[in-house]
Amino acid sequence: MSADVDDDDDCYQAIEAAQFFYKLHGRRFGSLNTAYMLPVDTDEFKRSSLFHRLIQFMFNGRVYIGPVKETLQFGAYRKVLDLGTGRGFWAVDMCDLFSWVYVTGVDAAPIQFNEVPPRCRFEVWDINTPDMPYAADTFDLIHARCVHTGILNYPRFLSEIGRLVRPGGLVILIEPDLRQLADDQPEIEYTFGSGPRGWFTLWETYRSCLVSLGIDVTVPQRLGALLEQTGLFEEINEYTGTIPVGFYPEDPRILTVGQLQWMAYDLLLPGLKPMFLHLGLREARVDRIIKDAQQDLYHTEYRLTSHLHVVYALRRPH
């Protein structure tokens, strides 16, 4: 596998970026975290931008949920950590919103914008590491969004977050569910051959591939319980949002959410092909799975929905 990057992409930090990427079945991937098998390229950047906008609609125009202002309001030097920052949308927005806050965004690939606020910095390392490279009680707020498909030991990941956030500090976790619904019914309620079968088969295959990589696909729906099991957090708040997929909602705001999710999924489907091939599925089968899922996404008579799991909590006193 070659380790090259696109010559026309100037969005990366000024470091030797080639060592952080490799090509697999025509798409670019990050090489530091081999468990994370979604691409790191232009189409994936578009998908992450769509999801960032979706979150803003879900949170009524904000990019956060919970007592963020209260957590950050006292003191002239507040520190925030964004784990799995991706392009850095959230990190940059937080700097713009809070003029006294310093944000560190971390990702396994150097894909962040070059021009960022002076209080925003980006670091490149794998958040799978058992010991994150910061002292205890360093941060006032830690944010992690859409990272669980690259985390091999999520309970350990949460314990490290608990070590790094100060007592009284805030943690925010956001993870999309990997199970899908049609007409408000989960996949399990449909017998074999019924429902949007192509759509369900795609997600069943995706979950199976993640399990083979060592990923716990049940993490999103267990975020609150996993936080509680660490014994490090209190005032744990859990929310599950139902996200429409497509253009059927009548409410304008919900319609926008559905459109954004539809466009994000449209980009996700071909992005899964390299993972499926890499894990041994035959190309003809992979093409059929993706084509059938696209058929359901574009033309199904079912109302497709998905769930988004959001949890925030405060770090207990020592």
N, C-alpha and C positions, 0 to 999 in steps of 0.2 A: 504494500500500500504506500502510495507516495504521500509526502508531507508538504504539499504546496498550498498556496492561498491564491485567491483571485487577484490578478494584477491590477484590476480597475477598482478595487475596493479600498478607499482611503480612510475608512472610519476607525481604524484600529489604533491603539496606543503605540507610541514610537518605541517598540521593543522588537526583538527578533521573533516575530510572530509565527514564522513558519514551523517552529518546533511545537507549536500548540495545536496543529491541525493535521488531518489526514483525509484523503479522499476514499470514499467507499461507495461503490455502485453509482458513481456520478454525483454524489452529494458530499459536502464538506462536514467533518465532524471534529469535535475537540478530542485531543489525545490524552489529557490529564485524567479525565474521569471516564473510564471505559465502560462503566455501568450505564451511563447516560447515552442512550442510543437515538436521540433525535438530532437532526442536522444543526449545524451552526453556519448558516448561509443566508442569502438575501431573502428567500421565501420564508425561512423561519423567523427572520427579523420582522417581516411583515406580519406574521402570525402573532408574535409577541406584542407588536404595536396594537393590533386589533384587540387582544386580550386586555391590554392596559386600558384602552378606551372603554371596554366592556365593564371593567372594574369601576371606573369612574361613574358610569351610569348606575351601576349597582349600589354604589356608595353615595349617591346623590351629589355627584360632582367632585367628591373628594377622592384621594388615592389611599385613604386609610380608614380604619374603623376603630372604635374604642377611645379611651381617654388619652389620646395622643397629646393634645394641648396641655392637659393637666400634668402629664408626665414630663413634658419638656419645658414648662413655663418658668420654673425656678432655677436661677443660675444663668450666667452669661456664656457658658461653654457646655453645651449638651452634645452627647455623642450618640450616633445612630449607626447600626450595622445592618446592611442589606445583604443577606446570604442568597447566592444564586441570582445576582443582580441582572444577568443577561446583558441587554443593551444599556441598562442603567436608567431607564425611564423613571422608575420610582425614586431612585436615589437623587436624581437631578430635581425632580418635582419637590421632594422634601426640602432640599436646600432653598429652592425658590419660595416655598411657603413659610419657612421658619428661618429668619435671617441670622439667628444666633446659634444655629445647629450645624454640626460638622458630621457629614455622612461618609461612611466607608462602604463601598460596594465591592463585593467579592464574587468572582466567577472563575471557572476553570479554563475559560478562554478569553483572550483580550479582544473583546468585541464592543467595547464601550466607545462613546463619542469622545473625540479629542477635545472639543471645546465644552468645558463644563464649568459650573460656578467654582470659585476659589475654595469654598468650604467643602467641596466634594472631591473625593479621591477614589481610585479604583485599584484593587489588588488582584493578582492572579494566583489562585491556589485552589486545590480541590477540597470542598467542604465535607467530603467523606472522611477526611483525616480524623483519627481518634482524638487528637489534641489540637484544637484551633490555636493559632499563634498570638493569643492575646492574654493579658493578665485577668484574673478574676475581677468581677464587679466593674468592668471597664465601660459598659454601655448603658445608656438610659433606655434605649429602645432597640429591639432586634426584630427584624422583619424577614420572613421567608415565604416566598410565593412560587408555587408550581415547581417545587424541587424534589418531591418525594420519589419520582421515577429515576432519580440519580443517586438516592441515598440507600446504601446497603444495610445500615443499622440505624433505623430511625429513632428508637429509644435512646441510643447513645448520642445521636445528634441532638436530641432535646436536652439531654443531661449537660452537654457542652454549652448549649444556649443558656441553661440555668446557671452554669458557672460564670458565664461572661456578663450577664445582665445584672445590674446592681439590685440590692433589695429595694422593693417598691417600683423597680423598672418594669417596662411593658414588653411583652412578646406578642407578635401578630403572625399567625400562620394561615395561609390560604392555599387550598388544594382542590382541584377539580376531581370529581368522582370519575372513576373509570368504568362505572356501570351506566348504561343508558336506559331511557324510558321511551315508550311510545303510547300515545293516548293516556298518559299518566300511569301506565302500568310498567313495572320493571321487566327486564329481559326474562327473568325466571318465571314470570306469569304466562309467558307464551310457550305453547307446546312446539316441538320441533316442526319446522316448516311453516309456522304461522308468524304473523307480524312482519315487520320489515327485516326479513331474515338476512339479507346482505349486510345491513347496518349492524345487526347484532353479531354476525359472524366476524366482522372486522374487529369489533371490540373484544370479543372472546379471544381472537388470535393475538391481539395486542397484549391483553392481560397474561396470556399464556407465555408469550415471549418475555415479558418483564419478570415473571416468576422464574423462568429459566436463567435469567441474569442475576437472580438473588434479590429481587425487589419485592417488598410486601405490598401487594396491590390493595390491601384493605386499609391502609394508613389514612386516606382522606376521611372516611366515615368514622374513624376512631381517634381523631386528633385530640379531642377533649379528654378522653380516657387515657391516652398516652401521656398527655401533659400531667394529669393527676397522678399517674403511676410514678412519675419521677419524685414526687413528694416535695418539689421545689417551688410550686406555684399555688396561688390562691386566686379567688374571684375569677374562676374560669368561666368564660362566656362562649357559648357555641351557637352558631347560626348555619342553617342550610338554605341556600338560595336555589330556586328552581329556574333554570335558564332555558328559554325556548330556543329551538334550533330551526330557524327559517323565518318566513315572511307572513305568518298567519296571525300573530297577535294584533288586536284592534287598538289597544292603548299605544299611543305614539312612542312613549319611552320604552315600553316593553318590546315594541316592534324593533326599535333600534338595537336593543340588546340581542334579540333574535337574529337580526341581520349580521351583527358583529360575530356572534357565535357561528353562524352558518359560514361566513367567509373564513373564519379561523379554522373550522373543520375542513373546509374545502382545501386549504393549504396543508392541513395535517395529514390527510389520507395519502398523498404521494410521498410525503416525508417519512412514512412508516415503511415504505418498500425496502430501503437498505437494511433496516433491522430484520425484517422478515427473511430476506435473502441470506443475511449474515448468519442467522440462526438455523439455517438448513432447509427452509421451505423452498420448494421448486418454483422457478420464476413463473411458469404458467399458472400455478395455483395462486401465487401472490397477485398476479395481474387480475385473475378472476375475482379474488376477494376484494380488491380495491375497486374494480369496475362495478361489482354488485353493490358495494357500499355507496359509491357515487350515484348509482341509479336510485337508491333509496333517498340519499340526501337531496337529489335534484327533483325527484318525481313522486316520492311516496305520498300516499293518501293519509298516512298516520301523522299525528302531531308529535314530532320528536322533541324531547327535552333532555336536559342533563342537570346534575346537581353540582353546586359549588359549596364547599365546606369552609367555613371561616371560624377561627377561634382566636380569642385574645385573653390574656391573663397577666396577673402581676406576680413578680418574683416575691416569694415569702421572705421575711426578715431572717437573718442568720440565727 
